[in-house]
């Protein structure tokens, strides 16, 4: 049986208290909300903090505010079950509700938070193993080793992003609010990630993700598709997050973001406007008539 290492657990009651505790303890401290990913990693000795700063007691980190017309703000500490079932999210941001509802199992969605899933550690078959297993293969550069066992000639780690909600939030053009000693800042979710398996987040040490801000949903439709080895529980082998801005039958804008294919969510370029199906059929008919006219004149 793998056991947790010894650590001290601190319970701040406000974001500012948590920021101060993180600053006081420095690299020895880590944040924990639901702990559904952190605690297993600690058991495998992938993380070895001596202090955990718990966020579950901070009420301001929980809940959904606003409306689809003006935009929604979701507290980073809101559990995934709430996100997946919230009426406003289900109706107007269905891709996010689906993504949150496909994370792991019901028991873990009742503990895991939206912020935790956005910031979840990158994964790799050589890294996500017990300490003894990793020691037997001489470790990897993500923890205790010197090379990437996926690509031994590479100078960087190729562990992949395993979040279900991050690709969907990226396609929805969400923003995230970060709090630190220097104050708060609001950045696009795309700026939160780096394409590096080790340093995969751009937030500063000690900064706390406090909110996810969604833009108004008018005209947008969304969905999320997940491929995994088993029909439940598993991390994605591939995630596809799609958001479309519609005008009638016309797709005016399309945002597609892939998950589990790189060390960060991987966006495709926003597509150019597409003609309605009726226009495309008429265009093909005109093309056929021109071709027939040229052939008849020969």
C-alpha positions as CSV (number, residue, x, y, z in Angstrom):
1,X,0.0,0.0,0.0
2,X,1.3,3.5,-0.9
3,X,1.0,6.0,1.9
4,X,1.1,9.7,2.0
5,X,4.3,11.3,3.3
6,X,4.1,13.5,6.3
7,X,3.0,17.1,5.8
8,X,1.4,20.0,7.6
9,X,-2.1,21.1,6.4
10,X,-3.0,24.8,6.7
11,X,-6.6,26.0,6.3
12,X,-6.9,29.7,5.2
13,X,-10.3,31.3,5.2
14,X,-9.6,33.9,2.5
15,X,-7.7,34.1,-0.8
16,X,-5.4,36.7,0.7
17,X,-4.6,34.4,3.7
18,X,-3.7,31.6,1.2
19,X,-1.5,33.9,-0.8
20,X,0.4,35.0,2.3
21,X,0.8,31.3,3.5
22,X,2.2,30.4,0.1
23,X,4.6,33.3,0.2
24,X,5.7,32.4,3.8
25,X,6.5,28.8,3.0
26,X,7.9,29.2,-0.5
27,X,8.8,26.1,-2.5
28,X,8.0,23.8,0.4
29,X,4.3,24.5,0.0
30,X,1.6,23.4,-2.5
31,X,-2.0,24.3,-3.0
32,X,-4.7,21.7,-2.6
33,X,-8.4,21.9,-3.3
34,X,-10.1,18.5,-3.9
35,X,-6.8,16.7,-3.9
36,X,-8.0,14.0,-6.4
37,X,-4.8,14.3,-8.4
38,X,-2.3,15.7,-5.9
39,X,-2.7,13.1,-3.2
40,X,-2.1,10.1,-5.5
41,X,1.0,12.0,-6.9
42,X,2.2,12.5,-3.4
43,X,1.8,8.8,-2.7
44,X,4.0,8.0,-5.7
45,X,6.5,10.7,-4.4
46,X,6.1,12.7,-7.6
47,X,5.4,15.7,-5.3
48,X,6.9,16.0,-1.8
49,X,5.6,19.2,-0.2
50,X,6.1,19.6,3.5
51,X,3.1,22.1,3.7
52,X,-0.3,21.9,2.0
53,X,-2.4,25.1,1.8
54,X,-6.0,23.9,1.6
55,X,-8.5,26.0,-0.4
56,X,-11.7,24.1,0.5
57,X,-12.6,26.5,3.4
58,X,-12.5,29.7,1.2
59,X,-16.1,30.4,0.3
60,X,-15.3,33.1,-2.2
61,X,-13.7,30.4,-4.5
62,X,-17.0,28.6,-4.9
63,X,-20.2,29.3,-6.9
64,X,-21.4,30.4,-10.3
65,X,-22.3,34.1,-10.8
66,X,-23.6,36.2,-13.7
67,X,-25.7,35.1,-16.7
68,X,-25.1,33.9,-20.2
69,X,-26.1,37.3,-21.5
70,X,-23.4,39.2,-19.6
71,X,-21.0,36.3,-19.1
72,X,-20.5,33.8,-16.3
73,X,-17.9,33.8,-13.5
74,X,-17.2,30.4,-12.0
75,X,-15.2,30.1,-8.8
76,X,-12.2,27.9,-9.2
77,X,-13.2,25.9,-6.1
78,X,-16.6,25.0,-7.6
79,X,-16.7,21.2,-7.7
80,X,-17.0,19.5,-11.2
81,X,-20.4,18.0,-10.4
82,X,-21.9,21.5,-9.8
83,X,-20.3,22.7,-13.1
84,X,-21.7,19.8,-15.1
85,X,-25.2,20.2,-13.7
86,X,-25.6,24.0,-13.4
87,X,-28.7,25.0,-15.5
88,X,-27.1,28.1,-17.0
89,X,-24.0,26.2,-18.0
90,X,-25.9,23.2,-19.3
91,X,-28.1,25.4,-21.5
92,X,-25.7,28.0,-22.8
93,X,-22.2,26.4,-22.4
94,X,-23.1,22.7,-23.0
95,X,-19.5,21.9,-24.1
96,X,-18.2,22.9,-20.6
97,X,-21.0,21.0,-18.8
98,X,-20.1,17.9,-20.9
99,X,-16.4,18.2,-20.3
100,X,-16.8,18.6,-16.5
101,X,-19.2,15.7,-16.5
102,X,-16.6,13.4,-18.2
103,X,-13.8,14.0,-15.8
104,X,-12.9,10.7,-13.9
105,X,-15.8,9.1,-11.9
106,X,-18.8,10.6,-10.0
107,X,-17.0,10.2,-6.6
108,X,-14.0,12.2,-7.8
109,X,-16.2,14.8,-9.5
110,X,-17.8,15.4,-6.1
111,X,-14.4,16.3,-4.7
112,X,-12.5,17.6,-7.7
113,X,-12.8,21.3,-8.6
114,X,-12.9,23.2,-11.9
115,X,-9.7,25.1,-11.0
116,X,-8.0,21.9,-10.1
117,X,-8.9,20.3,-13.4
118,X,-7.7,23.3,-15.3
119,X,-4.3,23.2,-13.5
120,X,-4.0,19.4,-13.4
121,X,-0.5,18.0,-13.8
122,X,0.7,16.8,-17.2
123,X,0.8,13.0,-17.6
124,X,3.2,10.4,-19.1
125,X,3.4,6.6,-19.0
126,X,6.9,6.8,-17.7
127,X,6.1,9.4,-15.0
128,X,2.7,8.3,-13.6
129,X,4.1,5.2,-11.9
130,X,5.1,4.2,-8.4
131,X,8.4,5.4,-7.0
132,X,9.9,1.9,-7.3
133,X,8.8,1.5,-11.0
134,X,10.3,4.9,-11.9
135,X,13.5,4.0,-10.0
136,X,13.8,0.8,-12.0
137,X,13.9,2.7,-15.3
138,X,16.3,5.4,-13.8
139,X,13.6,8.1,-13.5
140,X,12.8,10.8,-16.1
141,X,13.5,14.5,-16.3
142,X,10.1,15.4,-14.9
143,X,11.1,14.0,-11.6
144,X,14.5,12.8,-10.4
145,X,16.0,12.0,-13.8
146,X,17.9,13.7,-16.6
147,X,16.2,12.6,-19.9
148,X,12.8,12.4,-21.4
149,X,12.1,8.7,-21.7
150,X,9.5,9.4,-24.4
151,X,12.1,11.2,-26.6
152,X,15.6,10.6,-25.1
153,X,17.2,13.0,-27.6
154,X,14.9,15.9,-26.6
155,X,16.0,18.7,-24.3
156,X,12.4,19.1,-22.9
157,X,9.7,17.0,-21.2
158,X,6.9,15.7,-23.5
159,X,4.3,14.8,-20.8
160,X,0.8,15.8,-22.1
161,X,-1.9,18.0,-20.8
162,X,-4.7,15.8,-19.3
163,X,-7.4,18.3,-18.5
164,X,-10.9,17.9,-20.0
165,X,-12.1,21.4,-19.1
166,X,-9.1,23.4,-20.2
167,X,-9.5,22.7,-24.0
168,X,-13.2,23.6,-23.8
169,X,-12.6,26.8,-21.9
170,X,-9.9,27.7,-24.5
171,X,-12.4,27.2,-27.3
172,X,-14.9,29.3,-25.4
173,X,-12.3,32.2,-25.1
174,X,-12.5,32.1,-21.3
175,X,-10.3,34.2,-19.0
176,X,-8.8,33.3,-15.7
177,X,-8.2,35.5,-12.6
178,X,-5.0,34.9,-10.7
179,X,-4.2,36.3,-7.2
180,X,-0.7,36.8,-5.8
181,X,1.3,39.1,-3.6
182,X,1.4,41.7,-6.4
183,X,-2.4,41.7,-6.7
184,X,-4.9,40.3,-9.1
185,X,-4.6,39.9,-12.9
186,X,-7.0,38.6,-15.5
187,X,-5.5,36.8,-18.5
188,X,-6.9,34.7,-21.4
189,X,-6.8,31.0,-20.5
190,X,-4.5,30.5,-23.5
191,X,-1.9,32.6,-21.7
192,X,-2.0,30.3,-18.6
193,X,-0.4,27.4,-20.4
194,X,3.1,26.6,-21.7
195,X,4.0,23.8,-24.1
196,X,6.4,22.2,-21.7
197,X,5.7,19.0,-19.7
198,X,7.3,20.3,-16.5
199,X,6.7,24.0,-16.5
200,X,3.3,23.7,-18.1
201,X,1.7,26.7,-16.3
202,X,2.7,30.3,-16.7
203,X,1.3,31.5,-13.3
204,X,3.9,32.8,-10.9
205,X,5.0,30.7,-7.8
206,X,2.4,31.2,-5.1
207,X,-0.3,32.6,-7.4
208,X,-3.8,31.2,-6.9
209,X,-6.3,30.6,-9.7
210,X,-9.5,32.1,-8.2
211,X,-12.0,32.5,-11.1
212,X,-12.8,31.4,-14.6
213,X,-14.7,34.1,-16.6
214,X,-16.8,33.1,-19.6
215,X,-17.8,35.6,-22.2
216,X,-21.5,36.1,-23.2
217,X,-22.8,33.0,-25.0
218,X,-25.1,34.7,-27.6
219,X,-24.8,33.0,-31.0
220,X,-22.3,30.3,-29.7
221,X,-22.8,26.6,-29.6
222,X,-20.3,24.1,-28.1
223,X,-19.6,20.5,-27.5
224,X,-16.8,18.3,-26.2
225,X,-15.8,14.8,-27.3
226,X,-13.5,12.5,-25.3
227,X,-11.7,9.4,-26.3
228,X,-10.4,7.2,-23.5
229,X,-9.4,3.6,-23.1
230,X,-12.3,2.7,-20.8
231,X,-15.8,4.2,-20.8
232,X,-15.4,5.8,-17.4
233,X,-12.7,7.1,-15.0
234,X,-9.8,7.4,-17.4
235,X,-7.9,10.5,-18.5
236,X,-8.4,11.4,-22.1
237,X,-6.3,9.9,-24.9
238,X,-7.8,12.7,-27.0
239,X,-10.2,15.5,-26.2
240,X,-11.9,17.6,-28.9
241,X,-13.5,20.9,-27.8
242,X,-15.6,22.7,-30.4
243,X,-17.3,26.1,-30.2
244,X,-19.2,27.6,-33.2
245,X,-20.6,31.1,-33.6
246,X,-23.8,30.7,-35.7
247,X,-25.9,33.1,-37.7
248,X,-28.8,30.9,-38.9
249,X,-27.3,28.1,-40.8
250,X,-24.0,30.0,-41.3
251,X,-20.9,29.2,-39.2
252,X,-19.4,32.7,-38.7
253,X,-16.5,31.5,-36.5
254,X,-15.2,28.1,-35.3
255,X,-12.8,27.4,-32.5
256,X,-11.5,23.8,-32.1
257,X,-9.0,22.9,-29.4
258,X,-7.5,19.5,-28.9
259,X,-6.5,18.0,-25.5
260,X,-4.1,15.2,-24.5
261,X,-2.0,15.7,-27.7
262,X,0.7,18.1,-26.3
263,X,1.9,19.6,-23.1
264,X,-0.8,22.2,-23.4
265,X,-4.2,22.3,-25.1
266,X,-3.6,22.6,-28.8
267,X,-5.8,25.1,-30.7
268,X,-6.5,25.0,-34.4
269,X,-6.7,28.4,-36.2
270,X,-10.1,30.0,-36.0
271,X,-11.8,29.1,-39.2
272,X,-13.0,31.5,-41.8
273,X,-16.7,32.1,-42.2
274,X,-18.4,29.2,-44.1
275,X,-21.2,29.5,-46.6
276,X,-24.6,28.1,-45.7
277,X,-25.3,24.7,-47.2
278,X,-27.8,26.1,-49.7
279,X,-25.1,28.5,-51.0
280,X,-22.6,25.7,-51.3
281,X,-25.0,23.6,-53.3
282,X,-25.8,26.5,-55.6
283,X,-22.0,27.1,-56.1
284,X,-21.5,23.5,-57.1
285,X,-24.4,23.6,-59.6
286,X,-22.9,26.7,-61.2
287,X,-19.5,25.0,-61.4
288,X,-21.0,21.9,-63.1
289,X,-22.9,24.1,-65.6
290,X,-19.7,26.0,-66.5
291,X,-17.8,22.7,-67.0
292,X,-20.6,21.4,-69.2
293,X,-20.6,24.6,-71.3
294,X,-16.8,24.4,-71.8
295,X,-17.0,20.7,-72.8
296,X,-19.9,21.4,-75.3
297,X,-17.9,24.2,-77.0
298,X,-14.9,22.0,-77.8
